[in-house]
Amino acid sequence: MDRLLQFVHRDGILDLGWGHPRPELLPVEAWAEAGAAAAREFGWRGLAYGRDVGPGPLIDWLAGREDAGAAAETFVTAGASQGLALVAEVLTEPGDVALVEAPTYHLALRVLADRGLELVPAPGDDDGVLPDAVAGQLRELRASGRRVPVLYLVPTFANPTGRSLPEQRRRALVELARRESLTVVEDDTYRELSYAGAAPPSLWRLAEGAGVVRLGSFAKAVAPGLRLGWINAAPAIVGRLADLGFVDSGGGVNHSVALTMAVFGASGAYDRHLAMIRERYAAQRDALVEGLSRVAAPDGGWFLWVPTPDGVHADDLLAAAERHGTSFVPGSRFHVGGRGGAGYVRLSFSHLPPPDLAEAARRLTRAMTGS
């Protein structure tokens, strides 16, 4: 077992289950240069307790990016998962209902459950949540005396489906949030991984900050080991985040890495790296899609959401796939309580190079066809 990494390699298995970056695409040398430059520029201040909301150089750089919030609307976090946990802490109470899209990022379900929330799937279809149906659901829940403060979703290049919520629904959801005093928590982790032009507008931008909290992360666009991300929210919410006890005790989250990221971004290294990985991940996507039948290529992100053969449960297909030398995550993992998704699998094209992805597709096809 590797004592450094979360990833577990299994001999003979080309694993499509891991939503991890391809190791060769991580910016080791460029990051080392940024770290050295940050040490020279900031000196001892880079190793001291940081500002509560995050260091000004990173916040200012973020504020200049498309779909970003202003400096007063930005709080630096140790990644999107911590951001979700913090948002849940300041916006919800144990026992509240949190609406979640179905399917959705499976580990977000755990983060929300840790807060003691009741997770209720929001109505939707193959294109994502249905705002009108969500409005009806919300009224019913509140009429029964339930408090429903938040709706969590990944509307752009979603994990696990790769889909993006249509713009008309985005606008309707933003209007719903304003009308019903519902906070939409937009997990925007995959926005930068767009392979077909500009990504759809964020809910945060469409809402102009009203009724939406946006979670951002450098895990996919740079490296997950940074444990660095941010929250865009109304200044009042940012103030509540900054007032949390652990922030007051320890200062800004991940201060030194945040300053290195500020240098990495301002130097142009971030945009150069992003252009490179978009090209490489698009090629990896194409290698996997071309090896499978009747699977549409998503416009961004890292994942394919693939139906199983008629009548085949994903768990049974998983056993067959591993006998053939590949693996995946069954669709039920992305539904509350595993209630749903039995006829789907999530495949990740992020971790393996194109030749391995093509071979994994052949192995999965043989498992699906019983050959």
C-alpha positions as CSV (number, residue, x, y, z in Angstrom):
1,M,0.0,0.0,0.0
2,D,1.3,3.4,-1.0
3,R,1.8,5.5,2.2
4,L,1.6,8.8,0.3
5,L,-1.4,8.4,-2.0
6,Q,-5.2,7.8,-1.9
7,F,-5.0,5.9,-5.2
8,V,-4.7,2.2,-4.9
9,H,-3.1,0.4,-7.9
10,R,-4.3,-3.2,-8.6
11,D,-2.1,-5.3,-10.9
12,G,-3.9,-6.3,-14.1
13,I,-6.7,-3.7,-13.7
14,L,-7.1,-0.7,-15.9
15,D,-9.3,1.2,-13.4
16,L,-11.9,3.7,-14.8
17,G,-13.2,4.3,-11.3
18,W,-10.7,6.9,-10.0
19,G,-11.6,10.6,-10.6
20,H,-7.9,11.5,-10.3
21,P,-5.6,13.5,-12.6
22,R,-3.2,11.7,-14.8
23,P,0.1,11.9,-12.9
24,E,2.1,13.0,-16.0
25,L,-0.1,16.1,-16.3
26,L,0.6,17.5,-12.9
27,P,2.7,20.7,-13.1
28,V,5.5,19.6,-10.9
29,E,8.3,21.8,-12.3
30,A,6.1,24.9,-12.8
31,W,4.7,24.6,-9.3
32,A,8.2,24.4,-7.9
33,E,9.2,27.5,-9.7
34,A,6.0,29.3,-8.4
35,G,6.8,28.2,-4.9
36,A,10.4,29.5,-5.0
37,A,9.1,32.8,-6.5
38,A,6.5,33.1,-3.7
39,A,9.1,32.5,-1.1
40,R,11.2,35.3,-2.5
41,E,8.3,37.7,-2.9
42,F,6.5,37.2,0.4
43,G,9.3,36.1,2.6
44,W,8.4,35.4,6.2
45,R,4.8,36.6,5.6
46,G,4.2,33.5,3.5
47,L,4.9,31.3,6.6
48,A,2.9,33.3,9.2
49,Y,-0.7,33.1,10.2
50,G,-2.8,34.2,7.2
51,R,-5.6,36.6,6.8
52,D,-9.0,35.1,7.8
53,V,-10.7,35.2,4.3
54,G,-7.5,34.3,2.5
55,P,-4.5,36.2,1.2
56,G,-5.2,39.3,-0.9
57,P,-3.0,38.4,-3.9
58,L,-4.9,35.2,-4.5
59,I,-8.3,36.8,-3.9
60,D,-7.5,39.6,-6.3
61,W,-6.4,37.2,-9.0
62,L,-9.5,35.1,-8.5
63,A,-11.7,38.2,-8.7
64,G,-10.3,38.9,-12.2
65,R,-11.3,35.6,-13.6
66,E,-14.5,34.9,-15.5
67,D,-17.5,33.9,-13.5
68,A,-15.7,34.9,-10.3
69,G,-17.0,37.0,-7.4
70,A,-15.6,40.3,-6.2
71,A,-12.9,40.3,-3.5
72,A,-15.6,40.9,-0.7
73,E,-17.5,37.8,-2.0
74,T,-14.5,35.4,-1.8
75,F,-13.3,33.1,0.9
76,V,-10.3,30.8,0.4
77,T,-10.8,27.1,1.4
78,A,-8.9,23.9,1.6
79,G,-10.8,22.6,-1.5
80,A,-14.4,22.3,-2.6
81,S,-15.2,19.5,-0.1
82,Q,-14.1,21.7,2.8
83,G,-16.0,24.6,1.2
84,L,-19.2,22.5,1.2
85,A,-18.7,21.5,4.8
86,L,-18.2,25.2,5.8
87,V,-21.3,26.3,3.8
88,A,-23.4,23.6,5.4
89,E,-22.1,24.7,8.9
90,V,-23.2,28.4,8.4
91,L,-26.4,27.9,6.4
92,T,-28.0,24.7,7.9
93,E,-28.8,23.1,11.2
94,P,-28.8,19.4,12.0
95,G,-32.2,18.0,11.0
96,D,-32.7,20.3,8.1
97,V,-33.5,19.0,4.6
98,A,-30.9,19.4,1.9
99,L,-32.1,18.9,-1.6
100,V,-29.6,17.2,-3.9
101,E,-29.7,16.5,-7.6
102,A,-29.9,12.8,-8.5
103,P,-27.4,11.5,-9.5
104,T,-24.8,13.7,-7.9
105,Y,-21.3,13.7,-6.5
106,H,-21.3,10.8,-4.1
107,L,-18.8,12.2,-1.6
108,A,-20.8,15.4,-1.3
109,L,-23.6,13.3,0.1
110,R,-21.3,12.2,2.9
111,V,-20.2,15.7,3.6
112,L,-23.8,16.9,3.9
113,A,-24.8,13.8,6.0
114,D,-22.0,14.6,8.4
115,R,-23.8,17.8,9.2
116,G,-26.9,15.8,10.3
117,L,-29.0,16.8,7.3
118,E,-31.7,14.8,5.7
119,L,-30.9,14.4,2.0
120,V,-33.8,14.4,-0.4
121,P,-33.3,13.9,-4.1
122,A,-34.6,16.8,-6.2
123,P,-36.8,15.9,-9.2
124,G,-35.0,15.9,-12.5
125,D,-34.5,14.2,-15.9
126,D,-31.5,13.4,-18.1
127,D,-30.7,17.1,-18.4
128,G,-30.6,17.8,-14.7
129,V,-32.9,19.2,-12.1
130,L,-36.4,20.5,-13.1
131,P,-36.9,23.9,-11.5
132,D,-40.7,23.9,-11.6
133,A,-40.8,20.4,-10.0
134,V,-38.3,21.5,-7.4
135,A,-40.6,24.5,-6.5
136,G,-43.5,22.1,-5.9
137,Q,-41.3,19.8,-3.8
138,L,-40.1,22.7,-1.8
139,R,-43.6,23.9,-1.0
140,E,-44.7,20.4,0.1
141,L,-41.7,20.0,2.4
142,R,-42.1,23.4,4.0
143,A,-45.9,22.9,4.3
144,S,-45.1,19.8,6.4
145,G,-43.0,21.9,8.8
146,R,-39.6,21.0,7.3
147,R,-36.8,23.6,7.0
148,V,-35.2,23.4,3.5
149,P,-32.4,25.9,3.3
150,V,-30.2,24.5,0.5
151,L,-30.1,22.7,-2.8
152,Y,-26.7,21.2,-3.8
153,L,-25.8,20.5,-7.4
154,V,-23.0,20.2,-9.9
155,P,-24.5,22.0,-12.9
156,T,-21.5,22.2,-15.2
157,F,-19.7,19.1,-16.6
158,A,-21.2,17.2,-13.6
159,N,-19.8,14.4,-11.6
160,P,-21.0,11.7,-12.4
161,T,-22.8,12.4,-15.7
162,G,-20.6,14.9,-17.5
163,R,-23.8,16.8,-18.4
164,S,-24.4,20.5,-18.0
165,L,-27.7,22.1,-16.9
166,P,-29.4,23.9,-19.9
167,E,-29.3,27.7,-19.6
168,Q,-33.0,28.1,-19.5
169,R,-33.1,25.8,-16.4
170,R,-30.2,27.7,-14.9
171,R,-32.1,31.0,-15.1
172,A,-35.3,29.4,-13.8
173,L,-33.4,27.9,-10.8
174,V,-31.8,31.2,-10.0
175,E,-35.3,32.8,-10.0
176,L,-36.6,30.0,-7.8
177,A,-33.8,30.6,-5.3
178,R,-34.7,34.3,-5.1
179,R,-38.4,33.7,-4.8
180,E,-38.3,30.9,-2.3
181,S,-35.4,32.0,-0.1
182,L,-33.5,28.9,-1.0
183,T,-29.7,28.9,-1.3
184,V,-28.4,27.0,-4.3
185,V,-25.0,25.6,-3.6
186,E,-23.2,25.4,-6.9
187,D,-20.3,23.0,-7.0
188,D,-18.3,24.5,-10.0
189,T,-15.3,22.2,-9.7
190,Y,-15.1,21.2,-13.4
191,R,-15.7,24.6,-15.0
192,E,-12.2,25.1,-16.3
193,L,-12.1,21.7,-18.0
194,S,-14.2,22.7,-21.1
195,Y,-13.3,21.0,-24.4
196,A,-15.8,22.7,-26.7
197,G,-15.5,26.4,-26.2
198,A,-16.7,28.4,-23.3
199,A,-18.5,26.6,-20.4
200,P,-22.1,27.6,-19.7
201,P,-22.5,30.6,-17.4
202,S,-22.4,29.8,-13.8
203,L,-25.4,30.1,-11.6
204,W,-23.4,32.5,-9.5
205,R,-23.0,34.9,-12.4
206,L,-26.6,34.6,-13.5
207,A,-27.8,35.3,-10.0
208,E,-25.3,38.2,-9.5
209,G,-24.6,36.6,-6.1
210,A,-28.2,36.5,-4.9
211,G,-29.4,33.1,-3.6
212,V,-26.3,31.2,-4.9
213,V,-23.1,30.1,-3.2
214,R,-20.4,28.9,-5.6
215,L,-17.7,26.4,-4.7
216,G,-14.5,26.5,-6.7
217,S,-11.4,24.3,-6.6
218,F,-7.9,24.0,-8.0
219,A,-8.0,20.2,-7.6
220,K,-8.8,19.4,-11.2
221,A,-7.4,22.4,-13.0
222,V,-4.0,22.3,-11.2
223,A,-3.6,19.5,-8.6
224,P,-5.6,17.9,-5.8
225,G,-2.6,17.8,-3.5
226,L,-2.8,21.6,-3.1
227,R,-6.0,21.2,-1.1
228,L,-7.0,24.7,-2.2
229,G,-10.3,26.2,-3.4
230,W,-12.6,29.0,-2.7
231,I,-16.2,30.0,-1.9
232,N,-18.1,32.8,-3.7
233,A,-20.9,34.1,-1.6
234,A,-22.6,37.3,-0.4
235,P,-20.4,39.4,1.8
236,A,-22.6,38.6,4.8
237,I,-21.9,34.9,4.3
238,V,-18.2,35.4,3.8
239,G,-18.2,37.3,7.1
240,R,-19.9,34.4,8.9
241,L,-17.3,32.0,7.4
242,A,-14.4,34.3,8.6
243,D,-16.0,34.4,12.1
244,L,-15.9,30.6,12.5
245,G,-13.8,29.5,15.5
246,F,-11.3,27.4,13.6
247,V,-10.5,30.4,11.3
248,D,-10.2,32.7,14.3
249,S,-7.8,30.2,15.9
250,G,-5.7,29.4,12.9
251,G,-5.9,32.3,10.5
252,G,-6.5,31.9,6.8
253,V,-6.8,28.4,5.4
254,N,-3.8,27.0,3.6
255,H,-2.0,30.3,3.5
256,S,1.3,29.3,2.0
257,V,-0.1,27.3,-0.8
258,A,-2.6,30.0,-1.5
259,L,0.2,32.5,-2.0
260,T,2.0,30.1,-4.3
261,M,-1.2,29.8,-6.3
262,A,-1.4,33.5,-6.6
263,V,2.1,33.6,-8.1
264,F,1.3,30.6,-10.4
265,G,-1.8,32.4,-11.6
266,A,-0.4,35.9,-12.0
267,S,2.7,34.6,-13.9
268,G,0.6,33.1,-16.7
269,A,1.7,29.5,-15.7
270,Y,-1.9,28.6,-14.7
271,D,-3.3,29.6,-18.2
272,R,-0.5,27.7,-20.0
273,H,-1.1,24.6,-17.8
274,L,-4.9,24.8,-18.4
275,A,-4.5,25.0,-22.2
276,M,-2.3,21.9,-22.1
277,I,-4.5,19.8,-19.9
278,R,-7.6,20.7,-21.8
279,E,-6.0,19.3,-25.0
280,R,-4.8,16.2,-23.2
281,Y,-8.0,15.4,-21.3
282,A,-10.0,15.9,-24.5
283,A,-7.8,13.3,-26.2
284,Q,-8.3,10.9,-23.3
285,R,-12.0,11.5,-23.4
286,D,-12.0,10.7,-27.1
287,A,-10.0,7.5,-26.7
288,L,-12.5,6.1,-24.2
289,V,-15.6,7.3,-26.1
290,E,-14.4,5.8,-29.4
291,G,-13.8,2.5,-27.7
292,L,-17.4,2.3,-26.5
293,S,-20.7,2.1,-28.5
294,R,-23.6,4.6,-28.3
295,V,-21.8,6.9,-25.7
296,A,-21.9,10.6,-26.3
297,A,-18.8,12.7,-25.5
298,P,-19.3,15.3,-22.8
299,D,-18.2,18.8,-23.5
300,G,-16.1,19.0,-20.4
301,G,-15.1,17.4,-17.1
302,W,-13.7,13.9,-16.5
303,F,-16.6,11.5,-16.6
304,L,-18.9,9.4,-18.8
305,W,-22.3,8.1,-17.5
306,V,-22.9,4.9,-19.3
307,P,-26.0,2.7,-19.3
308,T,-25.6,-1.0,-18.6
309,P,-27.0,-3.6,-21.0
310,D,-30.7,-4.1,-20.6
311,G,-31.5,-5.8,-17.3
312,V,-27.9,-5.9,-16.0
313,H,-27.3,-4.5,-12.6
314,A,-24.2,-2.4,-12.3
315,D,-22.9,-4.4,-9.4
316,D,-23.1,-7.6,-11.4
317,L,-21.4,-5.8,-14.4
318,L,-18.6,-4.6,-12.0
319,A,-17.7,-8.2,-11.1
320,A,-17.6,-9.2,-14.8
321,A,-15.6,-6.1,-15.7
322,E,-13.0,-6.9,-13.0
323,R,-12.7,-10.4,-14.3
324,H,-11.9,-8.8,-17.7
325,G,-9.3,-6.4,-16.2
326,T,-11.1,-3.1,-15.8
327,S,-13.3,-1.4,-13.2
328,F,-15.7,1.5,-12.6
329,V,-18.0,3.0,-10.0
330,P,-21.6,1.7,-10.0
331,G,-24.3,4.3,-10.5
332,S,-26.0,3.6,-7.2
333,R,-23.2,5.2,-5.4
334,F,-24.4,8.6,-6.7
335,H,-27.9,8.4,-5.3
336,V,-29.1,9.0,-1.8
337,G,-29.1,5.7,0.1
338,G,-28.1,3.9,-3.2
339,R,-31.8,4.2,-4.3
340,G,-31.3,4.6,-8.0
341,G,-28.6,4.3,-10.7
342,A,-28.5,0.5,-10.8
343,G,-28.6,0.6,-14.6
344,Y,-25.6,3.0,-15.0
345,V,-21.9,3.1,-14.4
346,R,-19.5,6.1,-14.0
347,L,-16.3,5.9,-16.1
348,S,-13.4,8.4,-15.5
349,F,-11.1,9.2,-18.4
350,S,-8.9,11.4,-16.3
351,H,-6.3,9.0,-14.9
352,L,-5.1,6.9,-17.8
353,P,-3.3,7.7,-21.1
354,P,-5.2,7.2,-24.3
355,P,-3.8,3.7,-25.2
356,D,-4.8,2.4,-21.7
357,L,-8.3,4.0,-22.1
358,A,-8.8,2.3,-25.5
359,E,-7.8,-1.0,-24.0
360,A,-10.0,-0.5,-20.9
361,A,-12.9,0.2,-23.3
362,R,-12.3,-3.1,-25.1
363,R,-12.3,-5.0,-21.8
364,L,-15.5,-3.3,-20.6
365,T,-17.2,-4.0,-23.9
366,R,-16.3,-7.7,-23.6
367,A,-17.7,-7.7,-20.1
368,M,-20.9,-6.0,-21.3
369,T,-21.4,-8.4,-24.2
370,G,-20.3,-11.5,-22.3
371,S,-17.5,-12.3,-24.8
